[in-house]
Amino acid sequence: MDLLNKIRQLEDTARQIRIDIVTMIYQAGDGHPGPSLSVVELITACYFHLLNIDPANPRKPDRDRLILSKGHACPALYAALARKGYFPHSDLKGLRSLHSHLQGHPDMNKTPGVDFTSGSLGHGVSIGLGMVLAGRITGHDYYVYVITGDGEIEEGIVWEAAISASKYKADRLIVMVDNNGIQSGGPISQVSGIEPIIPKWEAFGWFCQQINGHDIGQIIQAVDNAKSQRGRPSLILAKTIKGQGVPFMVGDNSWHKRVPTREQYEQALKALGASVDG
C-alpha cells in the first residue's frame, strides 16, 4: 500500500477511535473527552504504522514502547489497543468500571499492551529514558515514544529527564508533546508561562520539530526525521486542538472532564459519521 492510501486508512481509524472515545465516556458516565480527542492522531499513527509491536506477544523484549504520560487520555489508548487486537473491542464497555482492566489511568499490570502505569503526571519522560537505557544495556534497539501534555511539562522531573537524556545521547527516545494549549486549570500561557516550548528543549540539546498534530502525514515524517538523528533525543511539538472532531467540544475546556448528555452523545456520533448504535 502506498503512503497516501495508508494515511487515508489511518485517518479513518482515527475517526473510529474518536467514536470509541465518545461512546466509552458516555457509557461509563465518567472520563476526559477533551484531552483524549486531541491525542487521537498521535496514538493512531503510532499503533497502526510506526510501532514495532505484536498484539499476540505484548511483552516481547524487542518491541517498541509507548508511554501515555498524560494517562487521563487513556480512552484513546484503550480504543487503539482494542482495534489493534490486544483485547476484545467489547471490553471498552468496562471503562472505569469495578473489576474492569480499563481503569481511569492505564495500568501495565492489568491491560495488555500498556507499557506504563500512570497516575500522577510528569513521569513519562523519565521512565521512557530509563527504558531506552535499559534497552542499550540489554542489547535491544527498540524505540520509546512518550506522549505528554503541554501542561504536564511544567513538572520539574520532566526537565531533569531532559538533561539526562541529552547527557546519555538517548537517540531512541522520541517525546511527543500534545500541545493543545489548555490544561485543566486554563491556558498554559496563563498557568505557568511554559511557552515558547521548542527553544527550551533545544537548549537542553534535543532535536526539535513542530507539526500539526492532527496531520498523520506530518506525524510520520517527523518520526522519520527523529529516527535519522544520532546522539540526540527528539521532541515533536504537536499542535493540537482540545476536543478535536466533536464540534461542540472543540477548544472548550469545560470538556476536559465531562460526560455528554444523550442528546450531545448523538450529536457527537453524527459529527463523526456514526449512527447512535454504531
C-alpha positions, 0 to 999 in steps of 0.5 A: 500500500502506498503512503497516501492510501495508508494515511487515508486508512489511518485517518479513518481509524482515527475517526473510529477511535474518536467514536470509541472515545465518545461512546466509552465516556458516555457509557461509563458516565465518567472520563476526559473527552477533551484531552483524549480527542486531541491525542487521537492522531498521535496514538493512531499513527503510532499503533497502526504504522510506526510501532514495532509491536505484536498484539499476540506477544505484548511483552516481547523484549524487542518491541517498541514502547509507548508511554501515555504520560498524560494517562487521563487520555487513556480512552484513546489508548484503550480504543487503539489497543482494542482495534489493534487486537490486544483485547476484545473491542467489547471490553471498552464497555468496562471503562472505569468500571469495578473489576474492569482492566480499563481503569481511569489511568492505564495500568501495565499490570492489568491491560495488555499492551500498556507499557506504563502505569500512570497516575500522577503526571510528569513521569513519562519522560523519565521512565521512557529514558530509563527504558531506552537505557535499559534497552542499550544495556540489554542489547535491544534497539527498540524505540520509546515514544512518550506522549505528554501534555503541554501542561504536564511539562511544567513538572520539574522531573520532566526537565531533569529527564531532559538533561539526562537524556541529552547527557546519555545521547538517548537517540531512541527516545522520541517525546511527543508533546500534545500541545493543545494549549489548555490544561485543566486549570486554563491556558498554559500561557496563563498557568505557568508561562511554559511557552515558547516550548521548542527553544527550551528543549533545544537548549537542553540539546534535543532535536526539535520539530513542530507539526500539526498534530492532527496531520498523520502525514506530518506525524510520520515524517517527523518520526522519520526525521527523529529516527535519522538523528544520532546522539540526540533525543527528539521532541515533536511539538504537536499542535493540537486542538482540545476536543478535536472532531466533536464540534461542540467540544472543540477548544472548550475546556469545560470538556476536559472532564465531562460526560455528554448528555444523550442528546450531545452523545448523538450529536457527537456520533453524527459529527463523526459519521456514526449512527447512535448504535454504531 
